[in-house]
Amino acid sequence: MNSLEETLQKAKQASNQIARLSAEQKTALLLDIATNLKTQKAAIIAENQKDIDETKAKGKTGAFIDRLTLSDKGFDGMVAQLETVAHLPNPVGEKIEERTLPNGIVLNKVRFPIGVVLMIYESRPNVTVDVAGLCLQSGNAVILKGGSESIHTNRALMACIQDALKNHKLPEAVVTYLDTVTHEDVETILKRNDLIDVVIPRGSYALTSAVAEKSRIPILYHASGGARMYVDTSADIPQALEICVNSKTNRTGVCNALDAVLVHKAVAAEFLPQLDAKIAEKGFESRADAAAKALMPKAKEATEEDFSTEFLDSILAVKVVNDSTEALEFIKKNSHHHTEVLAAKDQTLIDLFIQEIDAAGLMINCASRLHDGGEFGMGAEMGTATGKLHARGPVGVKELTTYKWIAFGNGQLKQ
């Protein structure tokens, strides 16, 4: 048996052990990981700096470095999220549904772990801890394939995780980190639907597309992100302005950041000059259509492609629309089905937006950046699923479970 085959086999075997842990055992395990992380904080941040320095030396800048950086605040937030996950209700064994059939059979629908989760991701080292915590709390084994750019940080984080597993007498294979595999190895792994139950790709569109093309394993799909926002005539303009600026500038290199804003022509003269000033003040770039540019002297001219692009950068596309119908049709055409935003007080329009816009998260009069597992009280997330099957939106503990139908009978037969 080669080493890769042995690694996958061990993960499959380990999934049975983690699935049997009680709620109390899982909570204790995750809290011990959190303690280890706090103890090793300085060392982990030092390893992260190595990754940053090496990545900068390769010419990477801006949003890429931002995603890679584990700041002091980011580290503390990562640990806090793990502690939140540790205290979430145990989903395993939850009775989703119970009813008695006419023939007397008592039918239960019960949550169980999925089994072995393969996570393929880029850049962000906090994903290592988020994913490990969510998978352990949901009773799953996990195989992690992080990007080479964060290798030093991830090794330091994994040392904390593995130490806690050892202290709880659990096999290291419960959380497996692949740091030496080749692209060919990954392609081989993606064919092993006999040993891996689901794969979750998280990163660039190129990454998720490549996984989708090669995988025989069911995929919990995270496609490209980025949000569009429509500011209606019925919107609270000062509120809409704050939502727009926050959605764009709070953090740029993330999938729930705002990429384009559509503004009704009746409020454009009030809204756009203020947006122009605030975006420029933040050091961001605006790209506006002709009607918007007339009101935004600091903006550059937009191309049609700008309105469907996930920038992951300090760029905002701006367009003036004639009415809400044009705005909704534009969003439908350009949506990545991740997050879309509406600023409006007109309830009829709000209802129409909710009914017609197909996205995992619809944010009504609130920022796109709030479409997040941590913000939703899920502790953390594996990513934001943009497909429609099994799970959609932030993938947390419950979304990492499946269910079994259990029928309790007393000799009933098929008639």
C-alpha positions as CSV (number, residue, x, y, z in Angstrom):
1,M,0.0,0.0,0.0
2,N,1.5,3.4,-1.0
3,S,1.7,6.3,1.5
4,L,-1.2,8.2,-0.2
5,E,-3.5,5.2,-0.2
6,E,-2.6,4.5,3.4
7,T,-3.4,8.1,4.4
8,L,-6.8,7.9,2.8
9,Q,-7.6,4.6,4.4
10,K,-6.6,5.9,7.8
11,A,-8.9,8.9,7.4
12,K,-11.8,6.6,6.6
13,Q,-11.1,4.4,9.6
14,A,-10.7,7.5,11.8
15,S,-14.1,8.8,10.7
16,N,-15.7,6.0,12.7
17,Q,-14.0,7.0,15.9
18,I,-14.8,10.7,15.7
19,A,-18.4,9.9,14.8
20,R,-18.8,8.1,18.2
21,L,-17.7,10.9,20.4
22,S,-20.2,12.4,22.8
23,A,-21.1,16.1,22.8
24,E,-19.0,16.6,25.9
25,Q,-16.0,14.9,24.4
26,K,-16.1,17.0,21.3
27,T,-16.4,20.2,23.2
28,A,-13.5,19.3,25.4
29,L,-11.4,18.5,22.3
30,L,-12.1,21.8,20.6
31,L,-11.4,23.8,23.7
32,D,-8.1,22.0,24.1
33,I,-7.2,23.0,20.5
34,A,-8.1,26.6,21.4
35,T,-5.9,26.5,24.4
36,N,-3.0,25.1,22.4
37,L,-3.4,27.9,19.8
38,K,-3.4,30.6,22.5
39,T,-0.2,29.1,24.0
40,Q,1.5,29.0,20.6
41,K,0.2,32.4,19.3
42,A,3.5,34.1,19.0
43,A,5.1,31.2,17.3
44,I,2.2,30.8,14.8
45,I,2.3,34.5,13.9
46,A,6.0,34.3,13.4
47,E,5.5,31.4,11.0
48,N,2.8,33.4,9.2
49,Q,5.3,36.2,8.7
50,K,7.5,33.7,6.9
51,D,4.7,32.9,4.5
52,I,4.0,36.6,3.9
53,D,7.7,37.4,3.3
54,E,8.1,34.4,0.8
55,T,4.9,35.3,-1.0
56,K,5.8,39.0,-1.3
57,A,9.2,37.9,-2.7
58,K,7.2,36.1,-5.5
59,G,5.6,39.4,-6.4
60,K,2.2,38.9,-4.7
61,T,0.6,42.1,-3.3
62,G,-2.7,43.6,-2.1
63,A,-5.7,41.4,-1.5
64,F,-3.7,38.2,-1.8
65,I,-1.4,39.2,1.0
66,D,-4.5,40.4,3.0
67,R,-6.0,36.9,2.7
68,L,-2.8,35.2,3.8
69,T,-2.1,37.5,6.8
70,L,-3.0,36.2,10.2
71,S,-3.0,39.5,12.2
72,D,-3.2,39.7,16.0
73,K,-6.9,40.6,15.7
74,G,-7.5,37.9,13.1
75,F,-5.8,35.3,15.3
76,D,-7.9,36.1,18.3
77,G,-11.1,36.0,16.1
78,M,-10.1,32.6,14.8
79,V,-9.7,31.2,18.3
80,A,-13.0,32.9,19.4
81,Q,-14.8,31.2,16.5
82,L,-13.4,27.8,17.4
83,E,-14.6,28.3,21.0
84,T,-18.1,29.2,19.7
85,V,-18.1,26.1,17.6
86,A,-17.1,24.0,20.6
87,H,-20.2,25.2,22.5
88,L,-22.7,24.7,19.6
89,P,-25.4,22.1,20.1
90,N,-24.3,18.6,19.0
91,P,-26.1,17.9,15.7
92,V,-25.3,14.2,15.7
93,G,-28.3,12.1,16.8
94,E,-30.7,15.0,16.5
95,K,-34.2,13.8,15.6
96,I,-35.2,16.0,12.6
97,E,-38.6,14.3,12.2
98,E,-40.8,11.7,13.9
99,R,-44.1,10.3,12.9
100,T,-46.1,7.1,13.2
101,L,-47.3,5.5,9.9
102,P,-50.8,4.0,9.5
103,N,-49.3,0.5,9.8
104,G,-47.9,1.3,13.2
105,I,-44.2,1.8,12.2
106,V,-42.6,4.7,14.1
107,L,-40.5,6.6,11.6
108,N,-37.5,8.8,12.7
109,K,-35.3,11.0,10.6
110,V,-32.0,11.4,12.4
111,R,-28.8,13.4,11.8
112,F,-25.5,11.6,11.3
113,P,-22.0,12.7,10.2
114,I,-21.2,12.7,6.5
115,G,-18.0,10.7,7.1
116,V,-14.8,12.0,5.5
117,V,-14.6,15.6,4.2
118,L,-11.9,16.7,1.8
119,M,-11.3,20.5,1.9
120,I,-9.1,22.1,-0.8
121,Y,-8.4,25.8,-0.2
122,E,-6.1,28.6,-0.9
123,S,-4.3,31.4,1.1
124,R,-6.3,31.9,4.3
125,P,-4.7,29.9,7.1
126,N,-7.6,30.6,9.4
127,V,-9.6,28.1,7.2
128,T,-7.4,25.3,8.7
129,V,-8.7,25.9,12.2
130,D,-12.3,26.8,11.1
131,V,-12.6,23.6,9.1
132,A,-11.0,21.3,11.7
133,G,-13.4,22.7,14.3
134,L,-16.5,22.4,12.3
135,C,-15.7,18.9,11.1
136,L,-14.8,17.6,14.6
137,Q,-18.0,19.1,16.1
138,S,-20.1,17.5,13.4
139,G,-18.4,14.1,13.9
140,N,-16.5,14.0,10.6
141,A,-12.9,13.2,9.7
142,V,-11.3,15.8,7.5
143,I,-8.5,15.8,4.9
144,L,-7.1,19.3,4.4
145,K,-5.2,20.5,1.3
146,G,-4.1,24.1,1.8
147,G,-2.2,26.3,-0.5
148,S,1.6,26.2,-0.6
149,E,1.7,29.9,0.1
150,S,0.5,29.3,3.7
151,I,2.5,26.2,4.4
152,H,4.5,27.5,7.4
153,T,1.4,28.8,9.2
154,N,-0.7,25.7,8.5
155,R,2.0,23.4,9.8
156,A,2.1,25.4,13.1
157,L,-1.7,25.3,13.4
158,M,-1.8,21.6,12.7
159,A,0.7,21.0,15.4
160,C,-1.8,22.4,17.9
161,I,-4.6,20.3,16.5
162,Q,-2.6,17.1,16.5
163,D,-1.4,17.6,20.0
164,A,-5.0,17.9,21.2
165,L,-6.0,14.8,19.3
166,K,-3.1,12.9,20.9
167,N,-4.1,14.1,24.4
168,H,-7.7,12.8,23.7
169,K,-6.3,9.5,22.5
170,L,-7.7,10.0,19.0
171,P,-5.8,9.1,15.8
172,E,-4.0,11.9,13.9
173,A,-5.9,10.8,10.8
174,V,-9.0,12.4,12.2
175,V,-7.5,15.7,10.9
176,T,-5.1,15.0,8.0
177,Y,-3.1,17.8,6.5
178,L,-1.6,17.1,3.0
179,D,1.4,19.4,2.6
180,T,3.6,17.4,0.3
181,V,1.2,16.1,-2.4
182,T,1.6,16.9,-6.1
183,H,-1.2,18.1,-8.5
184,E,-1.2,14.5,-9.8
185,D,-1.8,13.2,-6.2
186,V,-4.7,15.6,-5.8
187,E,-6.3,14.3,-9.1
188,T,-5.9,10.8,-7.8
189,I,-7.5,11.7,-4.5
190,L,-10.5,13.4,-6.3
191,K,-11.3,10.0,-7.8
192,R,-11.6,8.3,-4.5
193,N,-15.3,8.5,-3.8
194,D,-14.9,5.1,-2.1
195,L,-13.0,6.7,0.7
196,I,-14.1,10.3,0.7
197,D,-17.7,11.4,1.0
198,V,-17.7,15.0,0.0
199,V,-15.2,17.6,-1.3
200,I,-15.4,21.3,-0.6
201,P,-13.2,23.6,-2.8
202,R,-12.8,27.1,-1.4
203,G,-10.8,29.7,-3.3
204,S,-10.5,31.1,-6.7
205,Y,-12.9,30.3,-9.5
206,A,-10.0,28.5,-11.3
207,L,-9.6,26.2,-8.2
208,T,-13.3,25.4,-7.8
209,S,-13.7,24.8,-11.5
210,A,-10.7,22.5,-11.7
211,V,-12.1,20.4,-8.7
212,A,-15.5,20.2,-10.3
213,E,-14.0,19.0,-13.6
214,K,-11.8,16.3,-12.0
215,S,-13.8,15.1,-9.0
216,R,-15.8,11.8,-8.8
217,I,-16.6,12.8,-5.2
218,P,-19.8,14.7,-4.6
219,I,-19.0,18.5,-4.4
220,L,-20.4,21.1,-2.0
221,Y,-19.7,23.8,-4.4
222,H,-18.4,27.3,-3.7
223,A,-18.3,29.1,-7.0
224,S,-17.2,32.7,-7.5
225,G,-18.6,35.3,-5.2
226,G,-19.0,39.0,-5.1
227,A,-22.2,41.0,-4.6
228,R,-24.3,43.5,-6.5
229,M,-26.4,46.1,-4.7
230,Y,-29.5,48.0,-5.9
231,V,-30.4,51.4,-4.3
232,D,-34.1,52.1,-4.9
233,T,-36.0,55.4,-4.8
234,S,-37.6,54.1,-1.6
235,A,-34.2,53.6,0.1
236,D,-33.0,55.5,3.2
237,I,-30.2,57.2,1.3
238,P,-27.8,57.9,4.2
239,Q,-28.3,54.3,5.4
240,A,-27.8,52.9,1.9
241,L,-24.6,54.9,1.5
242,E,-23.2,53.4,4.7
243,I,-24.2,49.9,3.6
244,C,-22.6,50.3,0.2
245,V,-19.3,51.7,1.6
246,N,-19.1,49.0,4.3
247,S,-19.9,46.2,1.9
248,K,-17.0,47.4,-0.4
249,T,-14.3,48.6,1.9
250,N,-14.6,46.5,5.1
251,R,-12.5,43.9,3.5
252,T,-11.8,43.5,-0.2
253,G,-10.4,40.0,-0.9
254,V,-13.4,38.1,0.4
255,C,-16.3,36.5,-1.4
256,N,-19.0,38.5,0.2
257,A,-17.5,41.9,-0.7
258,L,-19.5,44.3,-2.9
259,D,-18.5,44.5,-6.5
260,A,-21.2,46.6,-8.2
261,V,-23.9,49.1,-7.2
262,L,-26.9,50.0,-9.2
263,V,-28.7,53.3,-8.4
264,H,-32.1,54.4,-9.5
265,K,-31.9,57.5,-11.7
266,A,-34.2,59.4,-9.4
267,V,-31.8,59.3,-6.4
268,A,-28.5,59.2,-8.4
269,A,-27.8,62.9,-8.0
270,E,-28.1,62.6,-4.2
271,F,-26.4,59.3,-3.8
272,L,-23.5,59.1,-6.3
273,P,-21.5,62.3,-5.5
274,Q,-21.4,61.2,-1.8
275,L,-20.4,57.7,-2.8
276,D,-17.7,59.1,-5.1
277,A,-16.2,61.1,-2.2
278,K,-16.3,58.2,0.3
279,I,-14.8,55.6,-2.0
280,A,-12.0,57.9,-3.0
281,E,-11.4,58.8,0.6
282,K,-10.8,55.1,1.3
283,G,-8.3,54.9,-1.5
284,F,-10.6,52.7,-3.6
285,E,-11.3,53.0,-7.3
286,S,-14.8,53.5,-8.9
287,R,-15.6,52.4,-12.4
288,A,-18.8,54.1,-13.6
289,D,-21.1,53.9,-16.6
290,A,-21.7,57.2,-18.5
291,A,-24.7,58.3,-16.4
292,A,-22.9,57.6,-13.1
293,K,-19.6,59.1,-14.2
294,A,-21.3,62.4,-14.9
295,L,-22.0,62.5,-11.1
296,M,-18.7,60.9,-10.0
297,P,-15.8,63.0,-11.2
298,K,-13.2,60.8,-9.5
299,A,-14.5,57.6,-11.2
300,K,-13.0,55.8,-14.2
301,E,-15.1,54.7,-17.2
302,A,-16.5,51.2,-16.7
303,T,-16.7,48.4,-19.2
304,E,-19.6,46.0,-19.4
305,E,-17.3,43.2,-18.1
306,D,-16.8,45.2,-14.8
307,F,-20.4,44.6,-13.8
308,S,-20.0,40.8,-13.7
309,T,-16.5,40.6,-12.3
310,E,-15.5,39.4,-8.9
311,F,-12.8,41.9,-8.2
312,L,-11.4,40.7,-4.9
313,D,-9.8,44.1,-5.0
314,S,-10.4,47.8,-4.1
315,I,-12.6,48.4,-7.1
316,L,-16.4,49.2,-7.3
317,A,-18.5,49.2,-10.5
318,V,-21.3,51.8,-10.5
319,K,-24.3,52.0,-12.8
320,V,-27.5,54.2,-13.1
321,V,-30.7,52.3,-13.9
322,N,-34.1,53.6,-15.0
323,D,-36.2,51.6,-12.6
324,S,-36.3,48.6,-10.3
325,T,-37.3,46.2,-13.2
326,E,-34.0,47.1,-15.0
327,A,-32.1,46.7,-11.8
328,L,-33.5,43.2,-11.0
329,E,-32.9,42.0,-14.6
330,F,-29.4,43.3,-14.5
331,I,-28.7,41.4,-11.2
332,K,-30.2,38.2,-12.6
333,K,-27.9,38.4,-15.6
334,N,-24.8,39.2,-13.7
335,S,-25.3,37.4,-10.4
336,H,-22.8,34.8,-9.2
337,H,-25.6,33.4,-6.9
338,H,-23.6,34.2,-3.8
339,T,-24.8,37.4,-2.2
340,E,-27.1,40.2,-3.5
341,V,-28.1,43.4,-1.7
342,L,-31.2,45.6,-1.8
343,A,-31.6,49.0,-0.2
344,A,-35.3,49.8,-0.2
345,K,-38.3,50.4,2.0
346,D,-41.0,49.5,-0.6
347,Q,-42.3,46.2,0.7
348,T,-43.6,45.2,-2.7
349,L,-40.2,45.6,-4.2
350,I,-38.6,43.8,-1.2
351,D,-41.0,40.8,-1.8
352,L,-40.2,40.8,-5.5
353,F,-36.5,40.9,-4.9
354,I,-36.7,37.9,-2.5
355,Q,-38.9,36.0,-4.9
356,E,-36.9,36.6,-8.1
357,I,-33.2,36.9,-7.2
358,D,-31.5,33.6,-7.1
359,A,-28.6,33.8,-4.6
360,A,-27.6,32.0,-1.5
361,G,-27.8,35.2,0.6
362,L,-30.2,38.1,0.1
363,M,-29.3,41.1,2.3
364,I,-32.2,43.6,2.7
365,N,-31.0,46.9,4.0
366,C,-27.8,45.4,5.5
367,A,-24.3,44.9,4.3
368,S,-23.2,42.0,2.1
369,R,-20.3,41.4,4.5
370,L,-22.8,40.0,7.0
371,H,-23.5,37.0,4.8
372,D,-21.1,34.9,6.9
373,G,-21.3,31.8,9.1
374,G,-19.8,33.7,12.1
375,E,-22.3,36.5,11.7
376,F,-25.1,34.1,11.4
377,G,-24.3,32.5,14.8
378,M,-22.8,29.4,13.2
379,G,-19.3,30.0,14.8
380,A,-17.5,29.6,11.5
381,E,-18.1,28.3,8.1
382,M,-16.5,25.9,5.6
383,G,-17.3,28.4,2.9
384,T,-20.5,29.7,1.3
385,A,-22.2,27.1,-0.9
386,T,-23.7,28.6,-4.0
387,G,-25.3,25.4,-5.4
388,K,-28.8,24.3,-4.5
389,L,-28.4,20.7,-3.3
390,H,-27.8,19.6,0.3
391,A,-26.7,23.0,1.6
392,R,-26.7,26.6,0.5
393,G,-25.1,29.7,2.0
394,P,-22.7,29.4,5.0
395,V,-21.8,25.7,5.6
396,G,-21.6,25.1,9.3
397,V,-22.0,22.2,11.7
398,K,-25.5,21.1,10.7
399,E,-24.6,21.4,7.0
400,L,-21.9,18.9,7.5
401,T,-24.4,16.2,8.5
402,T,-26.6,13.9,6.5
403,Y,-29.5,11.9,7.9
404,K,-30.8,8.3,8.1
405,W,-34.5,7.2,8.1
406,I,-35.0,4.7,10.9
407,A,-38.2,2.7,11.0
408,F,-39.2,1.0,14.3
409,G,-41.6,-1.8,13.6
410,N,-43.2,-4.8,15.2
411,G,-43.3,-7.4,12.4
412,Q,-45.0,-5.2,9.7
413,L,-44.8,-6.5,6.2
414,K,-45.3,-5.0,2.7
415,Q,-48.8,-5.8,1.6
